[in-house]
Amino acid sequence: MHKTALRVDEDLLCEAMEVLGTKTATETIQAALTEVVARRGRQRLFDRLRTQDGMDLADDEVMSEAWR
């Protein structure tokens, strides 16, 4: 874990605490960073689903086994 000093907009921090349901600045920053990383993962998954990259949905043999 890295310890550092930050200048943070108090109003923004309070709003983020409310949204994230956190009680401290450290919890809030940790939760916000976690959410940003998770968001990137969700975006990558969405992009894969949108483009069907690496998916076998057009492969009749694969799809014939999909509901078994």
Biopython code that builds the backbone (N, CA, C, O; Angstrom):
import numpy as np
from Bio.PDB.StructureBuilder import StructureBuilder

atoms = [
    (1, "MET", "N", (0.854, -1.168, 0.000)),
    (1, "MET", "CA", (0.000, 0.000, 0.000)),
    (1, "MET", "C", (0.898, 1.227, 0.000)),
    (1, "MET", "O", (1.910, 1.264, 0.700)),
    (2, "HIS", "N", (0.531, 2.218, -0.775)),
    (2, "HIS", "CA", (1.308, 3.451, -0.901)),
    (2, "HIS", "C", (0.620, 4.567, -0.130)),
    (2, "HIS", "O", (-0.582, 4.782, -0.284)),
    (3, "LYS", "N", (1.368, 5.269, 0.689)),
    (3, "LYS", "CA", (0.812, 6.391, 1.443)),
    (3, "LYS", "C", (1.235, 7.687, 0.750)),
    (3, "LYS", "O", (2.402, 7.865, 0.398)),
    (4, "THR", "N", (0.269, 8.586, 0.561)),
    (4, "THR", "CA", (0.560, 9.848, -0.109)),
    (4, "THR", "C", (-0.357, 10.946, 0.403)),
    (4, "THR", "O", (-1.391, 10.675, 1.015)),
    (5, "ALA", "N", (0.030, 12.170, 0.149)),
    (5, "ALA", "CA", (-0.802, 13.322, 0.512)),
    (5, "ALA", "C", (-1.470, 13.832, -0.765)),
    (5, "ALA", "O", (-0.829, 13.928, -1.812)),
    (6, "LEU", "N", (-2.752, 14.155, -0.673)),
    (6, "LEU", "CA", (-3.505, 14.630, -1.831)),
    (6, "LEU", "C", (-4.278, 15.889, -1.492)),
    (6, "LEU", "O", (-4.684, 16.098, -0.349)),
    (7, "ARG", "N", (-4.473, 16.717, -2.489)),
    (7, "ARG", "CA", (-5.403, 17.841, -2.372)),
    (7, "ARG", "C", (-6.677, 17.392, -3.067)),
    (7, "ARG", "O", (-6.662, 17.055, -4.251)),
    (8, "VAL", "N", (-7.777, 17.387, -2.328)),
    (8, "VAL", "CA", (-9.038, 16.879, -2.850)),
    (8, "VAL", "C", (-10.129, 17.922, -2.645)),
    (8, "VAL", "O", (-10.230, 18.521, -1.575)),
    (9, "ASP", "N", (-10.927, 18.133, -3.653)),
    (9, "ASP", "CA", (-12.081, 19.027, -3.566)),
    (9, "ASP", "C", (-13.052, 18.429, -2.540)),
    (9, "ASP", "O", (-13.580, 17.336, -2.748)),
    (10, "GLU", "N", (-13.283, 19.136, -1.450)),
    (10, "GLU", "CA", (-14.117, 18.629, -0.348)),
    (10, "GLU", "C", (-15.549, 18.328, -0.785)),
    (10, "GLU", "O", (-16.124, 17.312, -0.395)),
    (11, "ASP", "N", (-16.116, 19.218, -1.595)),
    (11, "ASP", "CA", (-17.493, 18.989, -2.067)),
    (11, "ASP", "C", (-17.574, 17.726, -2.921)),
    (11, "ASP", "O", (-18.502, 16.928, -2.784)),
    (12, "LEU", "N", (-16.600, 17.557, -3.794)),
    (12, "LEU", "CA", (-16.565, 16.379, -4.658)),
    (12, "LEU", "C", (-16.367, 15.113, -3.833)),
    (12, "LEU", "O", (-16.998, 14.089, -4.094)),
    (13, "LEU", "N", (-15.495, 15.187, -2.844)),
    (13, "LEU", "CA", (-15.255, 14.046, -1.961)),
    (13, "LEU", "C", (-16.532, 13.681, -1.209)),
    (13, "LEU", "O", (-16.871, 12.501, -1.120)),
    (14, "CYS", "N", (-17.239, 14.657, -0.670)),
    (14, "CYS", "CA", (-18.488, 14.394, 0.057)),
    (14, "CYS", "C", (-19.539, 13.761, -0.857)),
    (14, "CYS", "O", (-20.245, 12.831, -0.466)),
    (15, "GLU", "N", (-19.625, 14.278, -2.064)),
    (15, "GLU", "CA", (-20.588, 13.719, -3.014)),
    (15, "GLU", "C", (-20.220, 12.276, -3.369)),
    (15, "GLU", "O", (-21.091, 11.408, -3.446)),
    (16, "ALA", "N", (-18.935, 12.029, -3.583)),
    (16, "ALA", "CA", (-18.480, 10.669, -3.891)),
    (16, "ALA", "C", (-18.743, 9.728, -2.716)),
    (16, "ALA", "O", (-19.122, 8.574, -2.917)),
    (17, "MET", "N", (-18.545, 10.213, -1.503)),
    (17, "MET", "CA", (-18.810, 9.396, -0.314)),
    (17, "MET", "C", (-20.282, 8.998, -0.259)),
    (17, "MET", "O", (-20.619, 7.864, 0.079)),
    (18, "GLU", "N", (-21.137, 9.936, -0.593)),
    (18, "GLU", "CA", (-22.578, 9.661, -0.599)),
    (18, "GLU", "C", (-22.926, 8.621, -1.663)),
    (18, "GLU", "O", (-23.661, 7.670, -1.399)),
    (19, "VAL", "N", (-22.391, 8.813, -2.859)),
    (19, "VAL", "CA", (-22.675, 7.899, -3.976)),
    (19, "VAL", "C", (-22.145, 6.497, -3.678)),
    (19, "VAL", "O", (-22.826, 5.502, -3.930)),
    (20, "LEU", "N", (-20.932, 6.426, -3.143)),
    (20, "LEU", "CA", (-20.285, 5.132, -2.923)),
    (20, "LEU", "C", (-20.640, 4.492, -1.585)),
    (20, "LEU", "O", (-20.364, 3.313, -1.364)),
    (21, "GLY", "N", (-21.249, 5.266, -0.697)),
    (21, "GLY", "CA", (-21.605, 4.731, 0.615)),
    (21, "GLY", "C", (-20.398, 4.498, 1.507)),
    (21, "GLY", "O", (-20.396, 3.585, 2.332)),
    (22, "THR", "N", (-19.376, 5.321, 1.340)),
    (22, "THR", "CA", (-18.163, 5.184, 2.143)),
    (22, "THR", "C", (-18.159, 6.229, 3.251)),
    (22, "THR", "O", (-18.911, 7.203, 3.219)),
    (23, "LYS", "N", (-17.283, 5.996, 4.241)),
    (23, "LYS", "CA", (-17.271, 6.870, 5.415)),
    (23, "LYS", "C", (-16.004, 7.714, 5.538)),
    (23, "LYS", "O", (-16.019, 8.752, 6.201)),
    (24, "THR", "N", (-14.929, 7.292, 4.921)),
    (24, "THR", "CA", (-13.670, 8.029, 5.034)),
    (24, "THR", "C", (-13.145, 8.383, 3.647)),
    (24, "THR", "O", (-13.564, 7.816, 2.638)),
    (25, "ALA", "N", (-12.214, 9.341, 3.627)),
    (25, "ALA", "CA", (-11.593, 9.733, 2.358)),
    (25, "ALA", "C", (-10.838, 8.548, 1.753)),
    (25, "ALA", "O", (-10.905, 8.321, 0.545)),
    (26, "THR", "N", (-10.132, 7.808, 2.574)),
    (26, "THR", "CA", (-9.371, 6.648, 2.078)),
    (26, "THR", "C", (-10.302, 5.612, 1.463)),
    (26, "THR", "O", (-10.045, 5.123, 0.363)),
    (27, "GLU", "N", (-11.379, 5.274, 2.161)),
    (27, "GLU", "CA", (-12.364, 4.317, 1.617)),
    (27, "GLU", "C", (-12.935, 4.819, 0.298)),
    (27, "GLU", "O", (-13.112, 4.051, -0.647)),
    (28, "THR", "N", (-13.218, 6.101, 0.246)),
    (28, "THR", "CA", (-13.827, 6.697, -0.939)),
    (28, "THR", "C", (-12.884, 6.642, -2.132)),
    (28, "THR", "O", (-13.286, 6.269, -3.234)),
    (29, "ILE", "N", (-11.650, 7.010, -1.912)),
    (29, "ILE", "CA", (-10.668, 6.974, -3.002)),
    (29, "ILE", "C", (-10.442, 5.542, -3.465)),
    (29, "ILE", "O", (-10.363, 5.284, -4.666)),
    (30, "GLN", "N", (-10.336, 4.611, -2.525)),
    (30, "GLN", "CA", (-10.147, 3.198, -2.869)),
    (30, "GLN", "C", (-11.340, 2.686, -3.669)),
    (30, "GLN", "O", (-11.160, 2.008, -4.681)),
    (31, "ALA", "N", (-12.550, 3.001, -3.229)),
    (31, "ALA", "CA", (-13.754, 2.560, -3.930)),
    (31, "ALA", "C", (-13.840, 3.176, -5.318)),
    (31, "ALA", "O", (-14.233, 2.509, -6.275)),
    (32, "ALA", "N", (-13.475, 4.447, -5.428)),
    (32, "ALA", "CA", (-13.512, 5.124, -6.725)),
    (32, "ALA", "C", (-12.504, 4.509, -7.689)),
    (32, "ALA", "O", (-12.826, 4.292, -8.858)),
    (33, "LEU", "N", (-11.296, 4.226, -7.223)),
    (33, "LEU", "CA", (-10.288, 3.598, -8.072)),
    (33, "LEU", "C", (-10.726, 2.198, -8.505)),
    (33, "LEU", "O", (-10.540, 1.806, -9.657)),
    (34, "THR", "N", (-11.306, 1.459, -7.571)),
    (34, "THR", "CA", (-11.813, 0.123, -7.886)),
    (34, "THR", "C", (-12.894, 0.200, -8.957)),
    (34, "THR", "O", (-12.917, -0.613, -9.880)),
    (35, "GLU", "N", (-13.778, 1.166, -8.836)),
    (35, "GLU", "CA", (-14.857, 1.335, -9.805)),
    (35, "GLU", "C", (-14.324, 1.720, -11.180)),
    (35, "GLU", "O", (-14.835, 1.242, -12.193)),
    (36, "VAL", "N", (-13.318, 2.564, -11.230)),
    (36, "VAL", "CA", (-12.729, 2.966, -12.514)),
    (36, "VAL", "C", (-12.134, 1.747, -13.232)),
    (36, "VAL", "O", (-12.332, 1.572, -14.434)),
    (37, "VAL", "N", (-11.413, 0.918, -12.497)),
    (37, "VAL", "CA", (-10.812, -0.276, -13.095)),
    (37, "VAL", "C", (-11.897, -1.255, -13.537)),
    (37, "VAL", "O", (-11.799, -1.832, -14.620)),
    (38, "ALA", "N", (-12.926, -1.451, -12.718)),
    (38, "ALA", "CA", (-14.033, -2.339, -13.077)),
    (38, "ALA", "C", (-14.773, -1.816, -14.303)),
    (38, "ALA", "O", (-15.204, -2.590, -15.157)),
    (39, "ARG", "N", (-14.913, -0.502, -14.380)),
    (39, "ARG", "CA", (-15.584, 0.111, -15.530)),
    (39, "ARG", "C", (-14.844, -0.207, -16.823)),
    (39, "ARG", "O", (-15.462, -0.488, -17.850)),
    (40, "ARG", "N", (-13.517, -0.161, -16.766)),
    (40, "ARG", "CA", (-12.726, -0.495, -17.952)),
    (40, "ARG", "C", (-12.985, -1.946, -18.365)),
    (40, "ARG", "O", (-13.113, -2.237, -19.554)),
    (41, "GLY", "N", (-13.063, -2.844, -17.403)),
    (41, "GLY", "CA", (-13.357, -4.246, -17.705)),
    (41, "GLY", "C", (-14.734, -4.411, -18.317)),
    (41, "GLY", "O", (-14.905, -5.169, -19.273)),
    (42, "ARG", "N", (-15.725, -3.702, -17.770)),
    (42, "ARG", "CA", (-17.076, -3.763, -18.336)),
    (42, "ARG", "C", (-17.102, -3.211, -19.754)),
    (42, "ARG", "O", (-17.797, -3.745, -20.618)),
    (43, "GLN", "N", (-16.350, -2.148, -19.995)),
    (43, "GLN", "CA", (-16.295, -1.556, -21.331)),
    (43, "GLN", "C", (-15.667, -2.527, -22.326)),
    (43, "GLN", "O", (-16.136, -2.651, -23.457)),
    (44, "ARG", "N", (-14.615, -3.211, -21.908)),
    (44, "ARG", "CA", (-13.980, -4.206, -22.786)),
    (44, "ARG", "C", (-14.952, -5.335, -23.107)),
    (44, "ARG", "O", (-15.034, -5.777, -24.253)),
    (45, "LEU", "N", (-15.684, -5.801, -22.106)),
    (45, "LEU", "CA", (-16.664, -6.859, -22.341)),
    (45, "LEU", "C", (-17.763, -6.369, -23.277)),
    (45, "LEU", "O", (-18.150, -7.084, -24.201)),
    (46, "PHE", "N", (-18.267, -5.168, -23.049)),
    (46, "PHE", "CA", (-19.289, -4.597, -23.916)),
    (46, "PHE", "C", (-18.784, -4.509, -25.353)),
    (46, "PHE", "O", (-19.506, -4.848, -26.290)),
    (47, "ASP", "N", (-17.542, -4.054, -25.527)),
    (47, "ASP", "CA", (-16.974, -3.950, -26.869)),
    (47, "ASP", "C", (-16.885, -5.323, -27.537)),
    (47, "ASP", "O", (-17.174, -5.456, -28.726)),
    (48, "ARG", "N", (-16.487, -6.345, -26.771)),
    (48, "ARG", "CA", (-16.435, -7.713, -27.318)),
    (48, "ARG", "C", (-17.815, -8.188, -27.727)),
    (48, "ARG", "O", (-17.978, -8.782, -28.792)),
    (49, "LEU", "N", (-18.815, -7.930, -26.887)),
    (49, "LEU", "CA", (-20.177, -8.346, -27.214)),
    (49, "LEU", "C", (-20.702, -7.590, -28.438)),
    (49, "LEU", "O", (-21.365, -8.168, -29.300)),
    (50, "ARG", "N", (-20.400, -6.303, -28.499)),
    (50, "ARG", "CA", (-20.866, -5.475, -29.616)),
    (50, "ARG", "C", (-20.252, -5.929, -30.934)),
    (50, "ARG", "O", (-20.944, -5.993, -31.950)),
    (51, "THR", "N", (-18.959, -6.246, -30.926)),
    (51, "THR", "CA", (-18.270, -6.636, -32.151)),
    (51, "THR", "C", (-18.272, -8.151, -32.356)),
    (51, "THR", "O", (-17.917, -8.640, -33.428)),
    (52, "GLN", "N", (-18.675, -8.888, -31.321)),
    (52, "GLN", "CA", (-18.663, -10.352, -31.300)),
    (52, "GLN", "C", (-17.260, -10.907, -31.529)),
    (52, "GLN", "O", (-17.092, -12.002, -32.064)),
    (53, "ASP", "N", (-16.263, -10.137, -31.118)),
    (53, "ASP", "CA", (-14.864, -10.533, -31.247)),
    (53, "ASP", "C", (-14.577, -11.780, -30.422)),
    (53, "ASP", "O", (-14.779, -11.789, -29.208)),
    (54, "GLY", "N", (-14.112, -12.821, -31.078)),
    (54, "GLY", "CA", (-13.751, -14.057, -30.399)),
    (54, "GLY", "C", (-14.930, -14.909, -29.992)),
    (54, "GLY", "O", (-14.760, -15.877, -29.251)),
    (55, "MET", "N", (-16.119, -14.575, -30.455)),
    (55, "MET", "CA", (-17.313, -15.351, -30.107)),
    (55, "MET", "C", (-17.702, -16.254, -31.274)),
    (55, "MET", "O", (-17.475, -15.926, -32.439)),
    (56, "ASP", "N", (-18.281, -17.372, -30.940)),
    (56, "ASP", "CA", (-18.641, -18.371, -31.942)),
    (56, "ASP", "C", (-20.126, -18.362, -32.260)),
    (56, "ASP", "O", (-20.689, -19.402, -32.602)),
    (57, "LEU", "N", (-20.765, -17.215, -32.154)),
    (57, "LEU", "CA", (-22.206, -17.148, -32.346)),
    (57, "LEU", "C", (-22.630, -17.481, -33.778)),
    (57, "LEU", "O", (-23.773, -17.879, -34.001)),
    (58, "ALA", "N", (-21.747, -17.327, -34.732)),
    (58, "ALA", "CA", (-22.073, -17.633, -36.126)),
    (58, "ALA", "C", (-21.705, -19.070, -36.494)),
    (58, "ALA", "O", (-21.967, -19.508, -37.614)),
    (59, "ASP", "N", (-21.101, -19.804, -35.564)),
    (59, "ASP", "CA", (-20.692, -21.189, -35.819)),
    (59, "ASP", "C", (-21.848, -22.120, -35.461)),
    (59, "ASP", "O", (-22.166, -22.299, -34.285)),
    (60, "ASP", "N", (-22.481, -22.717, -36.487)),
    (60, "ASP", "CA", (-23.652, -23.569, -36.277)),
    (60, "ASP", "C", (-23.357, -24.750, -35.359)),
    (60, "ASP", "O", (-24.204, -25.132, -34.551)),
    (61, "GLU", "N", (-22.177, -25.323, -35.473)),
    (61, "GLU", "CA", (-21.818, -26.471, -34.630)),
    (61, "GLU", "C", (-21.756, -26.068, -33.156)),
    (61, "GLU", "O", (-22.262, -26.786, -32.293)),
    (62, "VAL", "N", (-21.153, -24.948, -32.876)),
    (62, "VAL", "CA", (-21.055, -24.447, -31.506)),
    (62, "VAL", "C", (-22.445, -24.115, -30.970)),
    (62, "VAL", "O", (-22.798, -24.501, -29.856)),
    (63, "MET", "N", (-23.224, -23.401, -31.769)),
    (63, "MET", "CA", (-24.545, -22.973, -31.334)),
    (63, "MET", "C", (-25.503, -24.146, -31.148)),
    (63, "MET", "O", (-26.402, -24.067, -30.311)),
    (64, "SER", "N", (-25.337, -25.220, -31.897)),
    (64, "SER", "CA", (-26.218, -26.384, -31.740)),
    (64, "SER", "C", (-26.044, -27.027, -30.368)),
    (64, "SER", "O", (-26.945, -27.713, -29.885)),
    (65, "GLU", "N", (-24.893, -26.810, -29.740)),
    (65, "GLU", "CA", (-24.622, -27.354, -28.408)),
    (65, "GLU", "C", (-24.907, -26.351, -27.295)),
    (65, "GLU", "O", (-24.791, -26.682, -26.114)),
    (66, "ALA", "N", (-25.277, -25.141, -27.662)),
    (66, "ALA", "CA", (-25.405, -24.064, -26.680)),
    (66, "ALA", "C", (-26.495, -24.301, -25.647)),
    (66, "ALA", "O", (-26.342, -23.864, -24.507)),
    (67, "TRP", "N", (-27.548, -24.948, -25.981)),
    (67, "TRP", "CA", (-28.684, -25.081, -25.057)),
    (67, "TRP", "C", (-28.803, -26.468, -24.462)),
    (67, "TRP", "O", (-29.870, -26.829, -23.966)),
    (68, "ARG", "N", (-27.758, -27.244, -24.495)),
    (68, "ARG", "CA", (-27.808, -28.598, -23.934)),
    (68, "ARG", "C", (-27.299, -28.641, -22.537)),
    (68, "ARG", "O", (-27.274, -29.706, -21.922)),
]
sb = StructureBuilder()
sb.init_structure("model")
sb.init_model(0)
sb.init_chain("A")
sb.init_seg("    ")
for serial, (resi, resn, name, xyz) in enumerate(atoms, 1):
    if name == "N":
        sb.init_residue(resn, " ", resi, " ")
    sb.init_atom(name, np.array(xyz, "f"), 0.0, 1.0, " ", f" {name:<3s}", serial, name[0])
structure = sb.get_structure()
